[in-house]
Structures are given as C-alpha cells and as structure tokens.
Amino acid sequence: MGKATGFIELARMPPPKRPVSDRVRDYSEFYGSWTEREARNQGARCMNCSVPFCHQGCPLGNVIPEWNDLVYRGQWKQALDILHSTNNFPEFTGRICPAPCESSCVLNINQDPVTIEYIEKAISDRGWEEGWITPQPPGRRTGKSVAIVGSGPAGLAAAQQINRCGHSVTVFERDSYVGGLLRLGIPEFKLEKRVVQRRIDQMEREGVVFKTGVHVGKGYPAARLVEGFDAVVLAGGSTHARDLPIPGRDLDGVHLAMEYLPQQNRILAGETIDPAERITAEGKRVVILGGGDTGADCLGTAHRQGAEVVYQLELLPEPPRQRRSANPWPEWPLILRTSAAHEEGGIRDYNILTKGFSGSNGRVEKLHGVYIEWGPPDQSGRPTMVEIEDSEFEIETELVLLAMGFLHPERDGALAELGVELDGRGNVKADENRMTSIPGIFAAGDMARGQSLVVWALAEGREAARGVDEYLMGATALPRVLTSAR
C-alpha cells in the first residue's frame, strides 16, 4: 500500500468521456485517457485490504491490489506482467466488463470504489503503446493438436493458453471475422475492433491458426475434429436468442438485436450491405425490448444512426437507485445502471408487457403494450404478473429491436453430431476441468455456462485450457481459475 491515506485524500475519478454531442457523430470509443498523475492517484486509492474482496468479485481472480500499487508507484511494466498472469486480454475487460470487482471493493461499503476497470485498461493500453506486449511463442512443441470451435473470448483465451503450452492450436470460426461477440456483437464505440485485431495478430505470430468461414456441424463434420485432433474445445457461445412469439412478430421492421448490431459492425469493417437487407434507425421511432447491456448497445447504435426517438422498455420493475437491505455488500448490487448510451438520450420505461405489433403493407407501425404489476411468487417460486386494468397503450414505431437475452447454444449441428450431454438449461454439461461427457472434448464460456459476462468467458477459456493440457500431458503447470469453479 504505497499511499496509506490515498483513499481518504483522493476521490474516484473515471477517465474523461467525450461530450455527447461529439461522440454520437461517430463510432469511436467514448472514453479518453488519464494523465500519468491522474492514473497514479487512482491507483493510490486502493487500500490493499488484508482480505481483498475484489478478488472474490473478479471471475478471473485478478491480483488487483498488487497492480494498483504498482501503478501508483509508476511501475507500469511490472503491473502489466501481474495483470497478464491472470488475464490474457485486459484491454477487453478494461473496456466492456461491468466490473464486479468494483462492487466488491471494500471502499464500496461507504465510498466510491477504486476505479479498478479503468486502471486495468490504462495498464494494458500502456503496454501496447510502449511495445511491451509482444508474441510469446512456445519454446517447444509437444506434437499434440487441439481444435477450438468458436473465436469469441472463451475460445481466444483457451487458444492462447493451450498454444503457449506447446500444443498446436487451430481455431474454427463460422463467420468471416475472428473474435465472435467481441468482433460483431459489441459496438465499435465500446470496443474498437483494432483492439481485437492486434491480439489476433499477436496470437497468429505465436502460432495459432485461425480458419474462418468454417461452420463445424454444418458443412464441416464435427467428426473430423475428433478424428484429426487430440482434443477439442467447444466455445461457440450461447447464440439461441430469446424471441417474442406474439401477434405481428413477423412484420418487417421487427428484428433480433443480433441481426441489428453485427450489421453495423460489418458496415464499419467496409462491407457493403444490400439496401433491401439494411436495418437502420435513421429518422425512425425505435423501440428496444430489453433493459440489459445488449439493449443499451442497440440504444447507442440507434443514436449514432440518427433515430428520431428511442424507447427502451423492460418487463421487470425499475431497479432501486441504491442497494436494498436484502442485497448487502459485497454481493453484486441489484441497482439501476445508467450506461453511456443512456446518457445520450432515449426514454426508459418499466413493468411493460408487449402484447403485439401491428402495421400495414407488411411493415410494423405500432407496438401494443400494457403495464403490469408483480405479485407474490407462485408454486414454482416465480413472481406472478398481473396486468393493470385500463393501462393499455400504443407506441408508433418503424423499428423494433428484441434484446431479451439468449437461452442456450444452438443444439443442432456440432452438438447434436457429437452427442455431448446437456444440462437442464440446454447448455453443454462440463465437469470442473471443463470436460464434457465425451473424453477429450471440452466446453467453455457461454456454451457451457449460459449467457454471461466476457470476464466469465475468459475465466472459463483459461480453465478449459488447463483441463486440456492436463488431459493431454497427465499434468499441467497452468494455474487453476478458482473462482470459475461451479
């Protein structure tokens, strides 16, 4: 603890944001950077607690107090080394993680927590600027080969860890871009794709092979992986979106969020989209159903496309502004969260049940909804939902985006062909080493865990890598990610 009184003398100060009027005109990242002094002051706020609850909050088990102290002392390279010891891609989590570590920060009991996420971003960005982050190819090859299906955060983390053990790694990606959710699902203004690409470049120079446009289970038999590789890691994500089977769902202008967001990322990558297939909010009244991160990503994208007005509607009640007594520290706070996209505009509303859509000439023109209230749980333990009498309403709209989460991985194709066992929620069942019901086949990330955070995907990818190395070699020197055990 370099500055014993840092948390008393210094206030929490996130990096500056670009003005709303400026940032909604482009798709560049909206956060600026600290000065050297500002970054070191933020590191100085860490109390180096004897029991650092931030470790418990971080799925990766990041050694947070140590690199906070090193930043305060100006020892950036050492901070980067410690950060990389638990996190392969801190520049990703430093931008898009909701920072459960900060919610568990001891300062968060009665003050603003340490800016852990932004310090993490500052360390990794400094590492790239200084040229400290370079390829680390293995010193020797084991002769073993591993196939990884999916190039999202779990697949990338598993690939880098396994490759550095000396095994030959091939990553199969069904899209034409490497990165999965990082590349196509998350908007550019939150995570610029150059940030993803430089890691891909690093991994290729380390010896990882990426094969794009290969859809395992459809056009590429999954059996070829089992026959041609010594181990397989399934990291295809939870891609079966929750839909809304109500009247009017088939009208033109009603789209899943993951039809809308990837298209904008493709356009920014230089692709030309057929005008007949273009989904845009320009000049339109937009309704987003779903109040989570994906909904906020749709909101920010709609602002940049020039929407006339955007409504974001949520089925659940509005969360409280502060923790309730039943939700004490260091639990994840169930409170209202305002993202950068919400700062840019839009109308949020809660306790709304969408009953249907209507329109003419095959295009959506109105959303029909009703307000609800929540009653006591039913016999299954789920809260009961009651429509409020005479609360029906309509919203004129030309674009509806369904951002209501994801249910499970796609079960046909590779999963059906391999015959791996699924759990009760339809995810791939895996043991503590991330091995499935079939020896030599592992699963990581949302495909095994269900829809979750990028930081959890990285943790699961690292744990799968450990399981693979132990399976192939009988022992492993890779560290166990203790917090990712279920």
C-alpha angles and dihedrals in degrees: 000000000000099000112033094192097040095110090052099046102036130061127216108267119178118202114280118271124222112252114271092238089057104041098048088063093068144018099246120125112279100217123088127201137265123242116246091260093048092051093049091048090054090051088050091062091070110104095202088229118213086234105033104202089186086078089059092049095051114079089206094053091234113194091236106167092052096056092040088058092046091052089051088053092047093244095136100160093053089048089053092051092053092045092051091050089075105017125050095192112028092160087067097049091040088063109033108022116108086222106237084178090068092051088056095046110123090228087063090073091081108348140045110288126244113278090247098156094050093045087053090052091047092052095049094043089050089052092056093044093051094045093242094129107079137152114286106197116185118264092231140011122237097206090241122122130208130193120208120196111208130025100220122118095289093048093046094048092048091047096052094046095046093045092051088056087063100257118130110248130200119185117204116205122181094206127069091246129066117228106060112208091003092059105036109013103049116066121247092241089065099037119013109217093230085070090058095041095055089058090049089051091050092051093049090053088051089057104263112143118216120199113190128192091036113126106194109215093022113065092346113064114230088220089070089064093051091048097042103041136052093226138008130210117201109209103152097133133228099295104157101104124213105251132198112234099195133127111293096021090126094057118118110260097041109107141164114250090242090059090053106040099047091050092059090048090051091052091051088050089059102262121144114229121206106250089230089059097042116121110198137160094207110140092349138123102240130198121196117195110206131051101217135097094287090053090051090050089054089048094053091046092050090052090054093047090056105254116185092222134344127210120194111196127191129194093210127071121272108272119240120264091233135030118282120226091254090058104056130173130301091033118098104276113243094211139130111283125202116200128197088261091059090052087059095060142271136128119265123198135172143203091042127147114196109220101182150313129251136188146136135259088020095298128114116250106159142030116212116207145158133209117245139194128213123237135188120304120278125229091285091054096251119131114253121241122216125186114233111238116252093003097117116133143170132221121200108229142162097190129039120185120197109213100162101131136255130289107201143316121296104276100199122075116026098011093049092045094049093043096219116172117257128211127234092278094051096256123130109273113232135173127232090284090049092249115147127218087281116071112242094022116101134183130206142173126012092343088068103021100038126236108340145133129309089241090058090049090054091049092050092047091053091047091049089052090054091050092049094050092049091048093051099040105025091240138037139205093203113114121248115243095226096187092057093063112110 
